[in-house]
């Protein structure tokens, strides 16, 4: 897949324990992005954070949290990212979704042995 030099970064902030139809929400978002043939997605697990309720979530041993922050990042064209928005409207009950324009420096993959 070829990305233009100007793309968009979609960031979705949710909790690690958030679910959609019984499955982890972050997993469902990544699978939906793949189904829509978006350029790729990355899930990052935070070690500390808080959201709209101002409740601290942390990975510290003395305050072990089971609901750490999770960020799903997807870079693609604005048009392609908009294909995901209806699913996000349905699936994300609590969280934050942002989008910003980014400059794509390089997007490549290793060539397979068959090519």
Z-matrix of the N, CA and C atoms (Angstrom, degrees):
N
C 1 1.448
C 2 1.520 1 108.61
N 3 1.287 2 116.34 1 139.61
C 4 1.465 3 123.04 2 179.40
C 5 1.515 4 108.66 3 -107.56
N 6 1.331 5 115.66 4 127.72
C 7 1.456 6 120.41 5 175.16
C 8 1.513 7 108.70 6 -104.47
N 9 1.323 8 117.46 7 142.41
C 10 1.459 9 119.43 8 175.01
C 11 1.526 10 109.34 9 -69.45
N 12 1.327 11 117.09 10 166.90
C 13 1.467 12 119.91 11 -178.12
C 14 1.528 13 111.92 12 -68.13
N 15 1.324 14 118.01 13 -23.19
C 16 1.458 15 121.62 14 175.38
C 17 1.523 16 107.75 15 -107.31
N 18 1.323 17 115.91 16 122.59
C 19 1.454 18 120.74 17 179.50
C 20 1.509 19 109.94 18 -133.07
N 21 1.307 20 115.92 19 -170.28
C 22 1.451 21 122.22 20 179.27
C 23 1.516 22 109.56 21 -131.55
N 24 1.325 23 115.75 22 140.17
C 25 1.456 24 123.09 23 178.57
C 26 1.518 25 108.49 24 -106.34
N 27 1.310 26 115.75 25 118.40
C 28 1.453 27 122.39 26 176.13
C 29 1.520 28 107.33 27 -100.68
N 30 1.335 29 116.93 28 125.68
C 31 1.466 30 122.03 29 178.07
C 32 1.519 31 108.43 30 -120.10
N 33 1.320 32 114.74 31 131.35
C 34 1.454 33 121.19 32 -179.89
C 35 1.529 34 107.27 33 -122.77
N 36 1.321 35 116.29 34 118.04
C 37 1.463 36 122.78 35 -179.70
C 38 1.520 37 108.61 36 -103.17
N 39 1.316 38 117.35 37 117.62
C 40 1.458 39 122.40 38 179.17
C 41 1.529 40 108.69 39 -138.78
N 42 1.313 41 116.41 40 179.00
C 43 1.457 42 121.59 41 175.96
C 44 1.515 43 110.29 42 -94.55
N 45 1.313 44 114.53 43 150.79
C 46 1.462 45 120.68 44 -178.78
C 47 1.528 46 112.54 45 -60.32
N 48 1.314 47 117.39 46 -30.88
C 49 1.466 48 120.20 47 -177.98
C 50 1.529 49 113.40 48 -91.95
N 51 1.328 50 118.27 49 -1.16
C 52 1.463 51 120.67 50 178.60
C 53 1.530 52 109.60 51 -62.23
N 54 1.327 53 114.88 52 139.78
C 55 1.469 54 121.06 53 -176.27
C 56 1.521 55 111.35 54 -124.61
N 57 1.339 56 114.23 55 155.50
C 58 1.465 57 122.13 56 170.84
C 59 1.518 58 106.45 57 -137.85
N 60 1.311 59 115.82 58 116.20
C 61 1.467 60 121.99 59 -177.83
C 62 1.528 61 111.30 60 54.22
N 63 1.339 62 115.86 61 40.37
C 64 1.457 63 121.30 62 175.20
C 65 1.517 64 116.40 63 83.23
N 66 1.319 65 117.61 64 -3.66
C 67 1.468 66 121.18 65 -178.82
C 68 1.526 67 109.65 66 -113.60
N 69 1.346 68 117.36 67 157.96
C 70 1.468 69 118.82 68 178.20
C 71 1.536 70 110.76 69 -56.45
N 72 1.330 71 116.03 70 130.82
C 73 1.462 72 121.34 71 -177.21
C 74 1.519 73 111.90 72 -59.41
N 75 1.339 74 117.02 73 -43.90
C 76 1.469 75 119.14 74 -179.34
C 77 1.520 76 111.31 75 -59.96
N 78 1.324 77 116.73 76 -37.04
C 79 1.470 78 120.76 77 178.76
C 80 1.521 79 111.14 78 -67.23
N 81 1.325 80 116.14 79 -42.81
C 82 1.461 81 120.70 80 179.50
C 83 1.533 82 111.49 81 -64.05
N 84 1.332 83 117.27 82 -36.81
C 85 1.464 84 120.89 83 178.15
C 86 1.523 85 110.45 84 -65.76
N 87 1.325 86 117.11 85 -44.72
C 88 1.472 87 120.74 86 179.39
C 89 1.526 88 110.63 87 -63.49
N 90 1.327 89 116.96 88 -43.19
C 91 1.469 90 119.86 89 179.62
C 92 1.525 91 111.46 90 -64.39
N 93 1.342 92 116.87 91 -38.06
C 94 1.468 93 120.12 92 177.97
C 95 1.524 94 110.29 93 -67.29
N 96 1.339 95 117.16 94 -40.44
C 97 1.469 96 120.52 95 177.48
C 98 1.525 97 110.42 96 -60.82
N 99 1.322 98 116.54 97 -40.82
C 100 1.475 99 120.41 98 178.53
C 101 1.525 100 110.95 99 -66.44
N 102 1.328 101 116.02 100 -42.37
C 103 1.468 102 121.03 101 177.75
C 104 1.528 103 110.98 102 -58.41
N 105 1.335 104 116.86 103 -35.44
C 106 1.461 105 122.39 104 -179.74
C 107 1.536 106 112.54 105 -84.68
N 108 1.324 107 116.73 106 4.47
C 109 1.468 108 123.38 107 178.81
C 110 1.529 109 112.89 108 60.53
N 111 1.344 110 116.05 109 36.82
C 112 1.458 111 118.70 110 174.83
C 113 1.522 112 108.78 111 -71.83
N 114 1.320 113 116.57 112 163.63
C 115 1.467 114 121.31 113 -171.57
C 116 1.525 115 113.42 114 -63.58
N 117 1.316 116 118.41 115 -29.74
C 118 1.456 117 121.47 116 -179.78
C 119 1.511 118 110.03 117 162.83
N 120 1.314 119 116.71 118 166.57
C 121 1.459 120 122.05 119 179.83
C 122 1.521 121 108.92 120 -146.56
N 123 1.317 122 116.15 121 146.42
C 124 1.456 123 122.44 122 177.54
C 125 1.522 124 108.89 123 -131.15
N 126 1.330 125 115.81 124 135.03
C 127 1.456 126 121.56 125 176.50
C 128 1.521 127 107.97 126 -110.16
N 129 1.330 128 115.64 127 128.56
C 130 1.456 129 122.07 128 178.35
C 131 1.521 130 108.79 129 -119.77
N 132 1.308 131 114.87 130 132.14
C 133 1.471 132 120.67 131 178.85
C 134 1.522 133 108.37 132 -97.04
N 135 1.323 134 116.16 133 123.72
C 136 1.455 135 120.93 134 -179.30
C 137 1.515 136 112.15 135 -80.11
N 138 1.313 137 116.08 136 157.24
C 139 1.455 138 119.96 137 177.41
C 140 1.527 139 111.68 138 -99.08
N 141 1.342 140 115.88 139 -15.12
C 142 1.454 141 119.44 140 177.38
C 143 1.522 142 109.20 141 -163.38
N 144 1.323 143 116.39 142 147.17
C 145 1.454 144 119.45 143 176.74
C 146 1.511 145 111.55 144 178.03
N 147 1.337 146 115.16 145 174.10
C 148 1.459 147 121.25 146 172.14
C 149 1.511 148 107.14 147 -150.41
N 150 1.319 149 114.92 148 159.38
C 151 1.455 150 120.05 149 -177.98
C 152 1.510 151 111.21 150 -128.15
N 153 1.316 152 116.26 151 -146.39
C 154 1.454 153 122.91 152 -173.12
C 155 1.528 154 113.24 153 -59.97
N 156 1.329 155 117.54 154 -29.47
C 157 1.464 156 121.06 155 -179.62
C 158 1.531 157 112.52 156 -86.35
N 159 1.332 158 117.46 157 -3.89
C 160 1.470 159 124.32 158 -179.89
C 161 1.527 160 113.32 159 60.90
N 162 1.314 161 117.88 160 18.97
C 163 1.459 162 121.65 161 176.30
C 164 1.524 163 108.54 162 -85.04
N 165 1.333 164 117.26 163 127.24
C 166 1.464 165 121.88 164 -178.93
C 167 1.529 166 109.93 165 -75.23
N 168 1.319 167 115.74 166 133.24
C 169 1.458 168 123.62 167 172.77
C 170 1.523 169 105.39 168 -116.63
N 171 1.332 170 116.40 169 127.58
C 172 1.453 171 118.74 170 -176.47
C 173 1.522 172 111.46 171 -145.05
N 174 1.319 173 115.65 172 155.39
C 175 1.460 174 121.89 173 177.73
C 176 1.523 175 111.32 174 -97.36
N 177 1.337 176 117.50 175 7.92
C 178 1.466 177 120.34 176 179.24
C 179 1.525 178 109.65 177 -60.05
N 180 1.318 179 115.50 178 142.50
C 181 1.464 180 121.02 179 -176.82
C 182 1.526 181 111.58 180 -58.64
N 183 1.328 182 118.02 181 -40.73
C 184 1.457 183 120.51 182 -177.13
C 185 1.519 184 113.54 183 -74.73
N 186 1.327 185 117.81 184 -18.35
C 187 1.464 186 121.85 185 178.27
C 188 1.518 187 108.97 186 -130.00
N 189 1.310 188 115.89 187 61.07
C 190 1.457 189 120.59 188 -175.51
C 191 1.528 190 110.63 189 -62.97
N 192 1.311 191 116.60 190 121.13
C 193 1.451 192 122.06 191 -179.58
C 194 1.515 193 108.89 192 -107.43
N 195 1.315 194 115.45 193 141.59
C 196 1.459 195 120.03 194 175.95
C 197 1.524 196 110.99 195 -98.72
N 198 1.310 197 116.94 196 2.56
C 199 1.464 198 120.31 197 -177.34
C 200 1.521 199 109.99 198 -129.02
N 201 1.325 200 115.85 199 64.14
C 202 1.456 201 120.51 200 -179.71
C 203 1.523 202 110.20 201 -72.41
N 204 1.336 203 116.28 202 156.12
C 205 1.467 204 118.90 203 178.08
C 206 1.532 205 111.15 204 -68.47
N 207 1.316 206 114.92 205 145.33
C 208 1.467 207 122.19 206 177.94
C 209 1.526 208 107.54 207 -130.25
N 210 1.326 209 115.75 208 135.81
C 211 1.467 210 121.20 209 177.29
C 212 1.524 211 108.39 210 -120.20
N 213 1.314 212 115.93 211 126.25
C 214 1.465 213 121.71 212 174.46
C 215 1.520 214 106.24 213 -105.20
N 216 1.326 215 116.94 214 124.29
C 217 1.464 216 121.52 215 179.63
C 218 1.521 217 109.87 216 -117.70
N 219 1.324 218 115.08 217 133.84
C 220 1.462 219 121.84 218 179.96
C 221 1.522 220 107.71 219 -136.65
N 222 1.334 221 116.93 220 128.43
C 223 1.463 222 121.86 221 176.17
C 224 1.519 223 107.92 222 -113.78
N 225 1.305 224 115.82 223 128.80
C 226 1.465 225 121.23 224 177.91
C 227 1.524 226 106.75 225 -165.96
N 228 1.317 227 116.68 226 -168.98
C 229 1.464 228 119.98 227 175.09
C 230 1.527 229 108.51 228 -75.85
N 231 1.318 230 116.38 229 156.77
C 232 1.456 231 120.14 230 178.79
C 233 1.527 232 110.17 231 -59.88
N 234 1.312 233 115.91 232 -42.00
C 235 1.467 234 121.22 233 -179.92
C 236 1.523 235 111.33 234 -58.33
N 237 1.336 236 116.58 235 -45.46
C 238 1.464 237 120.06 236 -179.73
C 239 1.527 238 111.83 237 -68.03
N 240 1.334 239 116.77 238 -41.09
C 241 1.462 240 119.83 239 179.85
C 242 1.522 241 111.72 240 -63.10
N 243 1.316 242 116.58 241 -34.51
C 244 1.473 243 120.44 242 179.49
C 245 1.525 244 112.00 243 -62.40
N 246 1.325 245 117.80 244 -22.22
C 247 1.460 246 120.97 245 176.22
C 248 1.527 247 111.53 246 -64.87
N 249 1.322 248 116.74 247 -26.50
C 250 1.459 249 122.07 248 -178.30
C 251 1.525 250 112.63 249 -84.92
N 252 1.319 251 118.02 250 -22.17
C 253 1.466 252 122.32 251 -172.59
C 254 1.520 253 114.54 252 -56.81
N 255 1.346 254 120.84 253 -42.53
C 256 1.469 255 119.36 254 178.45
C 257 1.534 256 112.21 255 -60.32
N 258 1.324 257 116.44 256 -38.92
C 259 1.462 258 119.92 257 177.38
C 260 1.527 259 110.67 258 -64.28
N 261 1.331 260 116.82 259 -42.61
C 262 1.463 261 120.56 260 179.36
C 263 1.523 262 111.07 261 -63.28
N 264 1.341 263 117.08 262 -40.24
C 265 1.462 264 120.91 263 177.45
C 266 1.529 265 111.11 264 -58.08
N 267 1.319 266 115.56 265 -38.74
C 268 1.464 267 121.29 266 -179.43
C 269 1.533 268 111.50 267 -76.31
N 270 1.318 269 117.63 268 -42.57
C 271 1.464 270 121.68 269 -167.19
C 272 1.527 271 115.28 270 -90.19
N 273 1.318 272 118.19 271 -31.36
C 274 1.466 273 120.55 272 -174.90
C 275 1.526 274 109.19 273 -91.97
N 276 1.332 275 115.35 274 103.95
C 277 1.460 276 120.37 275 179.00
C 278 1.514 277 111.99 276 -82.00
N 279 1.326 278 116.23 277 -41.68
C 280 1.463 279 123.02 278 177.27
C 281 1.514 280 107.71 279 -131.33
N 282 1.312 281 116.01 280 140.92
C 283 1.461 282 119.33 281 178.30
C 284 1.510 283 110.62 282 148.50
N 285 1.307 284 115.00 283 -169.21
C 286 1.460 285 122.62 284 -179.87
C 287 1.521 286 107.76 285 -135.56
N 288 1.317 287 115.87 286 135.87
C 289 1.468 288 121.25 287 177.93
C 290 1.517 289 107.27 288 -126.31
N 291 1.331 290 116.31 289 126.77
C 292 1.458 291 120.90 290 178.43
C 293 1.526 292 109.36 291 -128.03
N 294 1.314 293 114.68 292 159.02
C 295 1.466 294 120.42 293 174.50
C 296 1.522 295 107.32 294 -142.35
N 297 1.315 296 115.44 295 140.01
C 298 1.464 297 120.11 296 178.49
C 299 1.519 298 109.71 297 -146.64
N 300 1.302 299 114.94 298 152.10
C 301 1.449 300 120.47 299 178.43
C 302 1.524 301 108.66 300 -76.67
N 303 1.326 302 116.22 301 137.28
C 304 1.462 303 121.85 302 179.02
C 305 1.519 304 110.01 303 -132.80
N 306 1.313 305 115.86 304 158.44
C 307 1.462 306 122.13 305 174.83
C 308 1.511 307 108.28 306 -99.40
N 309 1.309 308 117.27 307 121.16
C 310 1.460 309 122.26 308 -179.87
C 311 1.527 310 107.88 309 -87.25
N 312 1.312 311 115.95 310 117.63
C 313 1.458 312 121.50 311 -179.85
C 314 1.519 313 110.50 312 -85.04
N 315 1.332 314 115.62 313 -43.39
C 316 1.463 315 119.36 314 -178.60
C 317 1.518 316 108.95 315 -159.35
N 318 1.315 317 116.24 316 138.16
C 319 1.462 318 122.68 317 175.30
C 320 1.516 319 106.76 318 -142.62
N 321 1.317 320 116.63 319 101.04
C 322 1.461 321 121.33 320 -176.77
C 323 1.519 322 109.74 321 -137.21
N 324 1.311 323 115.10 322 168.31
C 325 1.460 324 121.26 323 173.60
C 326 1.511 325 108.43 324 -136.97
N 327 1.309 326 115.57 325 160.21
C 328 1.466 327 120.19 326 179.02
C 329 1.522 328 108.88 327 -66.26
N 330 1.304 329 115.45 328 141.93
C 331 1.460 330 119.60 329 177.30
C 332 1.536 331 108.93 330 -75.49
N 333 1.306 332 116.03 331 137.03
C 334 1.464 333 119.18 332 178.77
C 335 1.515 334 109.88 333 -75.39
N 336 1.326 335 115.66 334 161.98
C 337 1.460 336 120.25 335 -179.85
C 338 1.520 337 111.66 336 -65.98
N 339 1.334 338 117.47 337 -20.97
C 340 1.459 339 121.84 338 -178.33
C 341 1.527 340 112.17 339 -78.42
N 342 1.360 341 118.77 340 -16.92
C 343 1.467 342 118.79 341 -176.34
C 344 1.489 343 113.40 342 -96.06
